[in-house]
Amino acid sequence: MEYIMGDVVDLSGSDIDMALYFVGEGRPIIAKTGNDKYELVYAYNTTGVYTCDFEENANKFYSKSDFNKLISQFDSIMISY
């Protein structure tokens, strides 16, 4: 975890639970979920995470395990603000 500019935090490489701490504090995260694709993580519960996929104009739900597998394919790049 590294603060890169003001309140912007680079969470790349962090596990999903560390990143979700920021979501719980009202600070959504942006996670890389494809080659040129990012999703906004705006909420979570004990079983998974809720994202907004702007490319598909859709809200999605992933289990924590599935989301972790997805983002780990892209070096777990995540940023909070």
MODELLER restraints for C-alpha pairs under 7 A, 6 or more apart:
rsr = mdl.restraints
at = mdl.atoms
rsr.add(forms.Gaussian(group=physical.xy_distance, feature=features.Distance(at['CA:1:A'], at['CA:9:A']), mean=6.69, stdev=0.5))
rsr.add(forms.Gaussian(group=physical.xy_distance, feature=features.Distance(at['CA:1:A'], at['CA:10:A']), mean=5.59, stdev=0.5))
rsr.add(forms.Gaussian(group=physical.xy_distance, feature=features.Distance(at['CA:1:A'], at['CA:11:A']), mean=4.77, stdev=0.5))
rsr.add(forms.Gaussian(group=physical.xy_distance, feature=features.Distance(at['CA:1:A'], at['CA:14:A']), mean=6.95, stdev=0.5))
rsr.add(forms.Gaussian(group=physical.xy_distance, feature=features.Distance(at['CA:2:A'], at['CA:9:A']), mean=5.56, stdev=0.5))
rsr.add(forms.Gaussian(group=physical.xy_distance, feature=features.Distance(at['CA:2:A'], at['CA:10:A']), mean=5.13, stdev=0.5))
rsr.add(forms.Gaussian(group=physical.xy_distance, feature=features.Distance(at['CA:2:A'], at['CA:11:A']), mean=6.81, stdev=0.5))
rsr.add(forms.Gaussian(group=physical.xy_distance, feature=features.Distance(at['CA:3:A'], at['CA:9:A']), mean=4.35, stdev=0.5))
rsr.add(forms.Gaussian(group=physical.xy_distance, feature=features.Distance(at['CA:3:A'], at['CA:10:A']), mean=6.14, stdev=0.5))
rsr.add(forms.Gaussian(group=physical.xy_distance, feature=features.Distance(at['CA:4:A'], at['CA:10:A']), mean=6.55, stdev=0.5))
rsr.add(forms.Gaussian(group=physical.xy_distance, feature=features.Distance(at['CA:7:A'], at['CA:81:A']), mean=5.62, stdev=0.5))
rsr.add(forms.Gaussian(group=physical.xy_distance, feature=features.Distance(at['CA:8:A'], at['CA:80:A']), mean=5.75, stdev=0.5))
rsr.add(forms.Gaussian(group=physical.xy_distance, feature=features.Distance(at['CA:8:A'], at['CA:81:A']), mean=4.33, stdev=0.5))
rsr.add(forms.Gaussian(group=physical.xy_distance, feature=features.Distance(at['CA:9:A'], at['CA:79:A']), mean=5.63, stdev=0.5))
rsr.add(forms.Gaussian(group=physical.xy_distance, feature=features.Distance(at['CA:9:A'], at['CA:80:A']), mean=5.13, stdev=0.5))
rsr.add(forms.Gaussian(group=physical.xy_distance, feature=features.Distance(at['CA:9:A'], at['CA:81:A']), mean=6.16, stdev=0.5))
rsr.add(forms.Gaussian(group=physical.xy_distance, feature=features.Distance(at['CA:10:A'], at['CA:78:A']), mean=6.33, stdev=0.5))
rsr.add(forms.Gaussian(group=physical.xy_distance, feature=features.Distance(at['CA:10:A'], at['CA:79:A']), mean=4.71, stdev=0.5))
rsr.add(forms.Gaussian(group=physical.xy_distance, feature=features.Distance(at['CA:10:A'], at['CA:80:A']), mean=6.66, stdev=0.5))
rsr.add(forms.Gaussian(group=physical.xy_distance, feature=features.Distance(at['CA:11:A'], at['CA:19:A']), mean=6.52, stdev=0.5))
rsr.add(forms.Gaussian(group=physical.xy_distance, feature=features.Distance(at['CA:11:A'], at['CA:77:A']), mean=6.93, stdev=0.5))
rsr.add(forms.Gaussian(group=physical.xy_distance, feature=features.Distance(at['CA:11:A'], at['CA:78:A']), mean=5.06, stdev=0.5))
rsr.add(forms.Gaussian(group=physical.xy_distance, feature=features.Distance(at['CA:11:A'], at['CA:79:A']), mean=5.41, stdev=0.5))
rsr.add(forms.Gaussian(group=physical.xy_distance, feature=features.Distance(at['CA:12:A'], at['CA:76:A']), mean=5.39, stdev=0.5))
rsr.add(forms.Gaussian(group=physical.xy_distance, feature=features.Distance(at['CA:12:A'], at['CA:77:A']), mean=4.21, stdev=0.5))
rsr.add(forms.Gaussian(group=physical.xy_distance, feature=features.Distance(at['CA:12:A'], at['CA:78:A']), mean=4.84, stdev=0.5))
rsr.add(forms.Gaussian(group=physical.xy_distance, feature=features.Distance(at['CA:12:A'], at['CA:79:A']), mean=6.92, stdev=0.5))
rsr.add(forms.Gaussian(group=physical.xy_distance, feature=features.Distance(at['CA:13:A'], at['CA:75:A']), mean=6.50, stdev=0.5))
rsr.add(forms.Gaussian(group=physical.xy_distance, feature=features.Distance(at['CA:13:A'], at['CA:76:A']), mean=5.06, stdev=0.5))
rsr.add(forms.Gaussian(group=physical.xy_distance, feature=features.Distance(at['CA:13:A'], at['CA:77:A']), mean=6.41, stdev=0.5))
rsr.add(forms.Gaussian(group=physical.xy_distance, feature=features.Distance(at['CA:16:A'], at['CA:68:A']), mean=6.35, stdev=0.5))
rsr.add(forms.Gaussian(group=physical.xy_distance, feature=features.Distance(at['CA:22:A'], at['CA:28:A']), mean=6.67, stdev=0.5))
rsr.add(forms.Gaussian(group=physical.xy_distance, feature=features.Distance(at['CA:23:A'], at['CA:29:A']), mean=6.62, stdev=0.5))
rsr.add(forms.Gaussian(group=physical.xy_distance, feature=features.Distance(at['CA:23:A'], at['CA:42:A']), mean=6.23, stdev=0.5))
rsr.add(forms.Gaussian(group=physical.xy_distance, feature=features.Distance(at['CA:23:A'], at['CA:43:A']), mean=6.28, stdev=0.5))
rsr.add(forms.Gaussian(group=physical.xy_distance, feature=features.Distance(at['CA:27:A'], at['CA:80:A']), mean=6.31, stdev=0.5))
rsr.add(forms.Gaussian(group=physical.xy_distance, feature=features.Distance(at['CA:27:A'], at['CA:81:A']), mean=5.97, stdev=0.5))
rsr.add(forms.Gaussian(group=physical.xy_distance, feature=features.Distance(at['CA:28:A'], at['CA:40:A']), mean=6.71, stdev=0.5))
rsr.add(forms.Gaussian(group=physical.xy_distance, feature=features.Distance(at['CA:28:A'], at['CA:41:A']), mean=5.61, stdev=0.5))
rsr.add(forms.Gaussian(group=physical.xy_distance, feature=features.Distance(at['CA:28:A'], at['CA:42:A']), mean=4.88, stdev=0.5))
rsr.add(forms.Gaussian(group=physical.xy_distance, feature=features.Distance(at['CA:28:A'], at['CA:80:A']), mean=5.94, stdev=0.5))
rsr.add(forms.Gaussian(group=physical.xy_distance, feature=features.Distance(at['CA:28:A'], at['CA:81:A']), mean=6.92, stdev=0.5))
rsr.add(forms.Gaussian(group=physical.xy_distance, feature=features.Distance(at['CA:29:A'], at['CA:40:A']), mean=5.78, stdev=0.5))
rsr.add(forms.Gaussian(group=physical.xy_distance, feature=features.Distance(at['CA:29:A'], at['CA:41:A']), mean=5.19, stdev=0.5))
rsr.add(forms.Gaussian(group=physical.xy_distance, feature=features.Distance(at['CA:29:A'], at['CA:42:A']), mean=6.92, stdev=0.5))
rsr.add(forms.Gaussian(group=physical.xy_distance, feature=features.Distance(at['CA:29:A'], at['CA:78:A']), mean=6.39, stdev=0.5))
rsr.add(forms.Gaussian(group=physical.xy_distance, feature=features.Distance(at['CA:29:A'], at['CA:79:A']), mean=5.41, stdev=0.5))
rsr.add(forms.Gaussian(group=physical.xy_distance, feature=features.Distance(at['CA:29:A'], at['CA:80:A']), mean=4.31, stdev=0.5))
rsr.add(forms.Gaussian(group=physical.xy_distance, feature=features.Distance(at['CA:30:A'], at['CA:38:A']), mean=6.40, stdev=0.5))
rsr.add(forms.Gaussian(group=physical.xy_distance, feature=features.Distance(at['CA:30:A'], at['CA:39:A']), mean=5.68, stdev=0.5))
rsr.add(forms.Gaussian(group=physical.xy_distance, feature=features.Distance(at['CA:30:A'], at['CA:40:A']), mean=4.59, stdev=0.5))
rsr.add(forms.Gaussian(group=physical.xy_distance, feature=features.Distance(at['CA:30:A'], at['CA:41:A']), mean=6.16, stdev=0.5))
rsr.add(forms.Gaussian(group=physical.xy_distance, feature=features.Distance(at['CA:30:A'], at['CA:78:A']), mean=5.44, stdev=0.5))
rsr.add(forms.Gaussian(group=physical.xy_distance, feature=features.Distance(at['CA:30:A'], at['CA:79:A']), mean=5.24, stdev=0.5))
rsr.add(forms.Gaussian(group=physical.xy_distance, feature=features.Distance(at['CA:30:A'], at['CA:80:A']), mean=6.34, stdev=0.5))
rsr.add(forms.Gaussian(group=physical.xy_distance, feature=features.Distance(at['CA:31:A'], at['CA:38:A']), mean=5.40, stdev=0.5))
rsr.add(forms.Gaussian(group=physical.xy_distance, feature=features.Distance(at['CA:31:A'], at['CA:39:A']), mean=5.47, stdev=0.5))
rsr.add(forms.Gaussian(group=physical.xy_distance, feature=features.Distance(at['CA:31:A'], at['CA:40:A']), mean=6.46, stdev=0.5))
rsr.add(forms.Gaussian(group=physical.xy_distance, feature=features.Distance(at['CA:31:A'], at['CA:71:A']), mean=7.00, stdev=0.5))
rsr.add(forms.Gaussian(group=physical.xy_distance, feature=features.Distance(at['CA:31:A'], at['CA:77:A']), mean=5.79, stdev=0.5))
rsr.add(forms.Gaussian(group=physical.xy_distance, feature=features.Distance(at['CA:31:A'], at['CA:78:A']), mean=4.35, stdev=0.5))
rsr.add(forms.Gaussian(group=physical.xy_distance, feature=features.Distance(at['CA:31:A'], at['CA:79:A']), mean=6.67, stdev=0.5))
rsr.add(forms.Gaussian(group=physical.xy_distance, feature=features.Distance(at['CA:32:A'], at['CA:38:A']), mean=4.35, stdev=0.5))
rsr.add(forms.Gaussian(group=physical.xy_distance, feature=features.Distance(at['CA:32:A'], at['CA:39:A']), mean=6.55, stdev=0.5))
rsr.add(forms.Gaussian(group=physical.xy_distance, feature=features.Distance(at['CA:32:A'], at['CA:71:A']), mean=6.15, stdev=0.5))
rsr.add(forms.Gaussian(group=physical.xy_distance, feature=features.Distance(at['CA:32:A'], at['CA:74:A']), mean=6.42, stdev=0.5))
rsr.add(forms.Gaussian(group=physical.xy_distance, feature=features.Distance(at['CA:32:A'], at['CA:76:A']), mean=6.99, stdev=0.5))
rsr.add(forms.Gaussian(group=physical.xy_distance, feature=features.Distance(at['CA:32:A'], at['CA:77:A']), mean=5.50, stdev=0.5))
rsr.add(forms.Gaussian(group=physical.xy_distance, feature=features.Distance(at['CA:32:A'], at['CA:78:A']), mean=6.49, stdev=0.5))
rsr.add(forms.Gaussian(group=physical.xy_distance, feature=features.Distance(at['CA:33:A'], at['CA:39:A']), mean=6.55, stdev=0.5))
rsr.add(forms.Gaussian(group=physical.xy_distance, feature=features.Distance(at['CA:33:A'], at['CA:70:A']), mean=6.24, stdev=0.5))
rsr.add(forms.Gaussian(group=physical.xy_distance, feature=features.Distance(at['CA:33:A'], at['CA:71:A']), mean=5.43, stdev=0.5))
rsr.add(forms.Gaussian(group=physical.xy_distance, feature=features.Distance(at['CA:33:A'], at['CA:74:A']), mean=6.75, stdev=0.5))
rsr.add(forms.Gaussian(group=physical.xy_distance, feature=features.Distance(at['CA:34:A'], at['CA:74:A']), mean=6.88, stdev=0.5))
rsr.add(forms.Gaussian(group=physical.xy_distance, feature=features.Distance(at['CA:39:A'], at['CA:51:A']), mean=6.07, stdev=0.5))
rsr.add(forms.Gaussian(group=physical.xy_distance, feature=features.Distance(at['CA:39:A'], at['CA:52:A']), mean=5.64, stdev=0.5))
rsr.add(forms.Gaussian(group=physical.xy_distance, feature=features.Distance(at['CA:39:A'], at['CA:53:A']), mean=4.95, stdev=0.5))
rsr.add(forms.Gaussian(group=physical.xy_distance, feature=features.Distance(at['CA:39:A'], at['CA:54:A']), mean=6.89, stdev=0.5))
rsr.add(forms.Gaussian(group=physical.xy_distance, feature=features.Distance(at['CA:40:A'], at['CA:51:A']), mean=5.28, stdev=0.5))
rsr.add(forms.Gaussian(group=physical.xy_distance, feature=features.Distance(at['CA:40:A'], at['CA:52:A']), mean=5.11, stdev=0.5))
rsr.add(forms.Gaussian(group=physical.xy_distance, feature=features.Distance(at['CA:40:A'], at['CA:53:A']), mean=6.79, stdev=0.5))
rsr.add(forms.Gaussian(group=physical.xy_distance, feature=features.Distance(at['CA:41:A'], at['CA:49:A']), mean=6.86, stdev=0.5))
rsr.add(forms.Gaussian(group=physical.xy_distance, feature=features.Distance(at['CA:41:A'], at['CA:50:A']), mean=5.86, stdev=0.5))
rsr.add(forms.Gaussian(group=physical.xy_distance, feature=features.Distance(at['CA:41:A'], at['CA:51:A']), mean=4.37, stdev=0.5))
rsr.add(forms.Gaussian(group=physical.xy_distance, feature=features.Distance(at['CA:41:A'], at['CA:52:A']), mean=6.58, stdev=0.5))
rsr.add(forms.Gaussian(group=physical.xy_distance, feature=features.Distance(at['CA:42:A'], at['CA:50:A']), mean=6.12, stdev=0.5))
rsr.add(forms.Gaussian(group=physical.xy_distance, feature=features.Distance(at['CA:42:A'], at['CA:51:A']), mean=5.95, stdev=0.5))
rsr.add(forms.Gaussian(group=physical.xy_distance, feature=features.Distance(at['CA:43:A'], at['CA:49:A']), mean=5.98, stdev=0.5))
rsr.add(forms.Gaussian(group=physical.xy_distance, feature=features.Distance(at['CA:43:A'], at['CA:50:A']), mean=5.16, stdev=0.5))
rsr.add(forms.Gaussian(group=physical.xy_distance, feature=features.Distance(at['CA:44:A'], at['CA:50:A']), mean=5.71, stdev=0.5))
rsr.add(forms.Gaussian(group=physical.xy_distance, feature=features.Distance(at['CA:47:A'], at['CA:63:A']), mean=5.71, stdev=0.5))
rsr.add(forms.Gaussian(group=physical.xy_distance, feature=features.Distance(at['CA:47:A'], at['CA:64:A']), mean=6.20, stdev=0.5))
rsr.add(forms.Gaussian(group=physical.xy_distance, feature=features.Distance(at['CA:48:A'], at['CA:61:A']), mean=6.77, stdev=0.5))
rsr.add(forms.Gaussian(group=physical.xy_distance, feature=features.Distance(at['CA:48:A'], at['CA:62:A']), mean=5.43, stdev=0.5))
rsr.add(forms.Gaussian(group=physical.xy_distance, feature=features.Distance(at['CA:48:A'], at['CA:63:A']), mean=3.98, stdev=0.5))
rsr.add(forms.Gaussian(group=physical.xy_distance, feature=features.Distance(at['CA:48:A'], at['CA:64:A']), mean=4.43, stdev=0.5))
rsr.add(forms.Gaussian(group=physical.xy_distance, feature=features.Distance(at['CA:49:A'], at['CA:61:A']), mean=5.65, stdev=0.5))
rsr.add(forms.Gaussian(group=physical.xy_distance, feature=features.Distance(at['CA:49:A'], at['CA:62:A']), mean=5.41, stdev=0.5))
rsr.add(forms.Gaussian(group=physical.xy_distance, feature=features.Distance(at['CA:49:A'], at['CA:63:A']), mean=6.33, stdev=0.5))
rsr.add(forms.Gaussian(group=physical.xy_distance, feature=features.Distance(at['CA:49:A'], at['CA:64:A']), mean=6.25, stdev=0.5))
rsr.add(forms.Gaussian(group=physical.xy_distance, feature=features.Distance(at['CA:50:A'], at['CA:60:A']), mean=5.64, stdev=0.5))
rsr.add(forms.Gaussian(group=physical.xy_distance, feature=features.Distance(at['CA:50:A'], at['CA:61:A']), mean=4.59, stdev=0.5))
rsr.add(forms.Gaussian(group=physical.xy_distance, feature=features.Distance(at['CA:50:A'], at['CA:62:A']), mean=6.63, stdev=0.5))
rsr.add(forms.Gaussian(group=physical.xy_distance, feature=features.Distance(at['CA:51:A'], at['CA:59:A']), mean=5.61, stdev=0.5))
rsr.add(forms.Gaussian(group=physical.xy_distance, feature=features.Distance(at['CA:51:A'], at['CA:60:A']), mean=5.14, stdev=0.5))
rsr.add(forms.Gaussian(group=physical.xy_distance, feature=features.Distance(at['CA:51:A'], at['CA:61:A']), mean=6.34, stdev=0.5))
rsr.add(forms.Gaussian(group=physical.xy_distance, feature=features.Distance(at['CA:52:A'], at['CA:58:A']), mean=5.97, stdev=0.5))
rsr.add(forms.Gaussian(group=physical.xy_distance, feature=features.Distance(at['CA:52:A'], at['CA:59:A']), mean=4.48, stdev=0.5))
rsr.add(forms.Gaussian(group=physical.xy_distance, feature=features.Distance(at['CA:52:A'], at['CA:60:A']), mean=6.26, stdev=0.5))
rsr.add(forms.Gaussian(group=physical.xy_distance, feature=features.Distance(at['CA:53:A'], at['CA:59:A']), mean=6.01, stdev=0.5))
